[in-house]
Amino acid sequence: MRRLKRLYRTIFIENRTLTGVAILFFVCAFSAISTGFWLAWRLSYVALLGIPVAYAWSRLNLQGIDVTTDRSGDRLQEGAEFEERITVRNNSWLAKVWLEIDDPSEMPGHHARRVVTVPAKGSRSFRVKSMITRRGLYAVGPLMVRTGDPFGLFHHERSYGSSQNVLVYPRATELPNFHVPPANLPGEGRFRRRTHYVTPNASGVRQYEFGDSYNRIHWASTARTGELMVKIFELDPASDIWIILDLDRDVHVGDGDDSTEEYGVRIAASVARYFLTANRSVGFLSFGRHFDVIEAERGIDQYTRILESLAMTRTWGDVPLHDLIANEARRFGRHTTVVVITPSTDERWVAALGLLHGRGVKVAAIVLEPSTFGGPESSLGVFASLAASDVFTYMVKHADDLQSALGGSAEDVPTKSGM
């Protein structure tokens, strides 16, 4: 039965033109034998000879073809251009006509399809630029070349190269004046003090003095001045910053770029960028398709790790935010600031955050107002509970400019009692 279905699909669906020509041949041949009419005989000859010629044409049109592609890279930022250059070389003495070149991909905004004709012993190349509009992991390729005969009887295709994965990072917004409560560390906040200890914060150089360790010598300044110069260090003013992104599928609303999911991911990327640029130690925590934790560290490599996690983030989680905070509370101490990003209207997570605050952990919340994203509920009750619990809070609504909502001037910073 399956073979009959496959045969039916091949004859009557995939190769309708060929089936029509075959039927025409048999009709003309039967008519010619029955009546001897000369036109029927000639039509029979044309159909009989045209089928193998068309098949040979389509097969030979793929022979001697070499296709290469040069892609811009496998790491991109959302909103950036993905560029590739595709080159088709013809190594045979026959020109190749009507070659359809296609580099398939699920990447939004990516369209790499051309129809080219390549002369004998020649080549053709073209460049494709695509604006990437959505974060995620996408497969590009392998490159496909399709061709056929002028009558459309036969179609052949061949793949070249292999598939390549492209990871698109979420876009981060610069937050020049973002603010959260400082934790209890020496020098925390905007104040710094010099120290004789080696710390990650070098503030300047001075002349070498007897007893200075050799690992404190700043060789670039030494070469420039001709005298031994050593680095001056400051106390590290930075506590650990932990970003918790709520990925519970039951609390998120909206579709595509207008969803709380995309806003939450972009906010998390922006907050991580803000603190890592300031040389703070940042960690990330979420529970989507699986539990994802990135231990707090500094540097550009840490930012890349967080962006990679956010690029793959989906709101597929089934763990409520209050359970996630309670289960991971042991990670946070008095020298930690926790920033929670959520659209949840369930006030139990406010209570869980209040328990952290009671233990001396500095906490802040960025609440996405679900009613502005098309959700049925409002977060005003949660906002009131956060204010009553002395939790520093930002409110973000749909279509808000994140730089204004999270990075306003000092006068615009949200106020909380007990600061």
Order of alpha helices (4+ residues) and beta strands (2+ residues): alpha-alpha-alpha-beta-beta-beta-beta-beta-beta-beta-beta-beta-beta-beta-beta-alpha-beta-beta-alpha-beta-beta-alpha-alpha-beta-alpha-beta-alpha-beta-alpha
